[in-house]
């Protein structure tokens, strides 16, 4: 376990050095002088020290999800900006580093982009080269089944959840546990456990605390799965009041200023998207007309913000009588609560390509522009699916549905309805502009990965 953590730290440090050296070489080409090269080389140790002090080499050992480089963008931005600022101050202080404004801009931008690229590649390499992280769930059988399924299907983790230890008495129909909670130390040794994932019960907080203390004493990693985060999400503020740690929970939904920012993002994004893709939209429309009879656009009623019905636009990807044939294909449905078939016989030849590349969604930019939808938001459900969403899960419709969302980058086809509505609710509870930007970037990467699969 320690060897794997050390390998991640070393490979990330090597990636950072390579990224900064490449940025330095680029700066040298722009500046064209040895003085620029010598000065730029001084930024290599500065970046490493700043990255270490910012925790960029230590966070991976805490996380199950290793390929989270995009989450580090704000920290990396701070690091490269600090280094560029120090270089500028040194130059103005009479050290005559020979780095002008153009060179500093190239150095700053090059380090920012290359650090993100090289770190992402390093993590992918490390995941393939390191052993699987062996995990045990401490909690009930339902939590074990949920965590095991999620980690097994996630492409971003290298973990194996192979058993559980019950906190309370197990039910008659529960799977056989690895042992009793009192056997934690022997289970860790016998099964070579690297991490325990604690799912605290509704009662018995003292027992959970003792489990965490015991695991830390054994030297293994601990991940908590607190039930409260299913409601409040991760957007909490730690409040230390004279030794008492409190959590401040943000209110649900968006303030007026946040709504205005999100709408501005939607309008700008939709206009730019329509202008850039206009020739592509015309080509797709022609291909659809030539491939099969019927309209170019597919219109469908979905449930939008505050339960209002909206008509979404998509490029038609199916034969014209697809809805009438849906009942005949019910036995082939692969999703829980949703209707998804991998090789749907109703899909046309052009439609299959459009779906694989997600180009069939492009007309929804019109929905975004006219205010029915957002670029990022909860998934818009058809009426037959929406009736299954009940209780506090319906608050996911506090904001407009999106062309993409967290469900898209997690693999929309494999997420059951009851999990998807929780994800949407937490998206609303934790909304931020940076969060939307990350989802848009990850959606682009997800589509590229599907297209190249």
C-alpha positions, 0 to 999 in steps of 0.5 A: 500500500505504501509502495503504491502511494509512493509510486503515485507521488514519484510518477506525478513529480516526474510528470510535473518536471517533464511538463515544466521542462517542456514549457521552458523549452517553449519559452526558450523558442519564443524568447530565443536566448540563453538568458531566458532558458536559464531563468525559466529553468529556475521555475522547475524547483519552484513549481515542485515546492509549490505543488508539494505545499499545495498538497498536489502529491498527497491527495491521491492516497486519500481518494479511490478515484485517481484520475481526478486531474481536472479537479486540481485545475484551481490549485494548479492555476494558483501554483503556476500563477504564483511562480510566474508572479515570483519570476516577474517580481525577481525581474523587476527587482534587478535580477535581470532574468530576461523574461519579458511579458511575452515569455512569462505568458508563454511560460505560464500558459504552457505550464498550466496546460502541460501540467494538466496533460502530463498529470492525467497521463501519469495517473493513467499509467500509474493505474495500469502499473499498480496493484488493485486496491483491496477494499472491505465495506464496514456496514450493512449488506446493501451498502456493500452491494452498492459500493461494490457495483459502483466501483466495479463499473467505474473506469476511474478506480482501480479497486476491488470490494470483496466483502463486508463486515456488518455493524449490526446483526445481519438479516437472514437473507444477507450474503455471508460476511467476512466475519464479525466487526470484532474480527477487523484486525484479523480480517485485515491481515488475512485478506490483505485489506488496503482500505475500509469503506465505512457506511455508518448506520442511522444509529450507533455513531460510537461504533463507527468512530471505534471502527475508524480508530481501529483501522487507523491504528492498523495503518490502513486507509479509511473512506467514509460514506456518510448518509448525510451527504446524500442530502447536503452533498459536498458543499459544506463549510467547516466551522471550528468554534473553540475546538468544536467542529461544525458543518455549515450547509448551504441552502438548496438551489441557486440565488438570483445572482447564481441563476443570472450567471448560469443563464449568461453561460447558457446564452453565450454557449448556445450562440457559440455552439450554433455558429460553430456547428452550423455547417455540421447541422446542415450536413446531418440534416441532409444525411438523415433525409437521404437515409430514411423517410421522415422528418429531420428533427424529433420532438418529444415532451419532457418534464422540465423545471418546476414540473413544466412540460417542455418540447425538446429537439433532437435529430431523428435517429429512429424509424418513424414508427419507433414509438409504436414498436416500443412495447414489442421491445420491452423485454430487451430493456437494459436499464432500471426505470429508463428505456435503454437498448444497446442495439436498438433495432429501431435506430437507423444507420445515420442514427446509430452514428449520431447516437454514438457521437452524441451529435443527435443532441445538438438541436437542443442548443435551440432549447437552451437559447430560448430558455427551456433548457440549460447546457448543464443540468438534471436529466429531462425525463419523459412523462412515463419515467418522471412518474417514478420520481417521488418525494424530495427527489423531485426537487432535482427540478428546481433548475432547468434540465440540461443537455448534459449533466453528471449522469452523462459523464458517469455513463447515462445508460448504466445508471438506474433511475433511482441513482440518477435522481440522487445524482441530479439532486446533489448537482442542484445542492452543490451547483457552482460555475466551475462545476458546470465547466468541469461537467462540460469538459468531461462530457467532451472527453466522454464523447471522444472516448465513446467515438474512439471505442 
